[in-house]
Amino acid sequence: MASKRALGEALQALLDNGHRIPDGTTAQRIGKHWESYLEPFSDEEVQIAIHKMILIRTVSSWPPIAAIVANVPRVEAAKKIEAVDDADEVFGEVLDLIRDRGSYREPGPLELDPDEQRSKAIYRGIQSAGGWRSLCLCSYEQIAAPRAAFRAAYRSHMAKSNALGDWDNTKTLPAPSNGEPRSIAGILEHMDF
């Protein structure tokens, strides 16, 4: 947890390097605001983030708290890990699972990984590659096309779930029983904005 001393030193470092506190506020108000957002980070992490802000400064205005948090090493590392494309590695894990389970013990959509979204993404990849049995029957020479289909579907699902959270394209409105196209007319008038 960042100490008041570290937060005070961070504020002072920004002021000493030409950042101006916005009109209508004070360093004390900014400090209280920072306490709530920078609480999970250590003194050293806050110091590193502030030094990065000073070094990359393009304007003399006060930096938004989000920019400071984005420069914390732990946050930067998490973003880098999240951006790593692991589709090839995951496809290898699927092939290992196929070898271990065989074609008659197909896992369900939530059995492929402890993380629900990643498990769904792997399942979508398997379905796009022709399904579990199809992958089981592929020879080494035939695996290139299913591998490409798996990778594309896995990446797409992971990108969508990272952007939208609990995204699931299988959750759609059921078709009306009378065969008419579904109408969404009037739906906005019931929503609160």
Protein Blocks (a to p, Z undefined) as FASTA:
>chain_A
ZZfklmmmmmmmmmmnopacdehiafklmmmmmmmmmmmpcfklmmmmmmmmmmmocbfc
dcdfklmmmmpmklmmmmmmmmpccklmmmmmmmmmmmmnommlcccfklmbfblklmmm
mmmmmmmnnpjklmmmpcfklmmmmmmmmmmmmmmmmmmmmmnopacfklccdddfklpa
cdfehklmmpcZZ
